[in-house]
Amino acid sequence: MPPVYSARMVQGKRAYTLARKGELPPMDPKTITISSIELTNYNFPSLSFRVVCSKGTYIRALARDIGLRLNSGAYLSELVRCRIGNFYLKDAMGIEDFERNFVFL
């Protein structure tokens, strides 16, 4: 289930716009695919995991759902997107290279 503070369109408006006004927008469940999920670090009470998922997956909602299953609650303190399609974070240009190569037209 997407979070109410998401950019998903509900009644012609972004859900977060309604949520910020104190309204609870009706959110419909969304089918997503989690291809893999791997626990990468655990140091109570924190854990880190790596997820390969379909577009439209709300990782905040995944953390929420994991917390619910553990009867403890959970939230994200950090999110790093390592890949989008064939583009990898490890191949990204650093800010210094970007500034050096940027051309004003």
Secondary structure as UniProt FT lines:
FT   STRAND          9..10
FT   TURN            11..12
FT   STRAND          13..14
FT   HELIX           15..20
FT   TURN            21..22
FT   STRAND          34..43
FT   TURN            44..45
FT   STRAND          46..53
FT   TURN            55..56
FT   HELIX           59..69
FT   TURN            70..71
FT   STRAND          83..84
FT   TURN            85..86
FT   STRAND          87..88
FT   HELIX           89..91
FT   HELIX           95..101
//
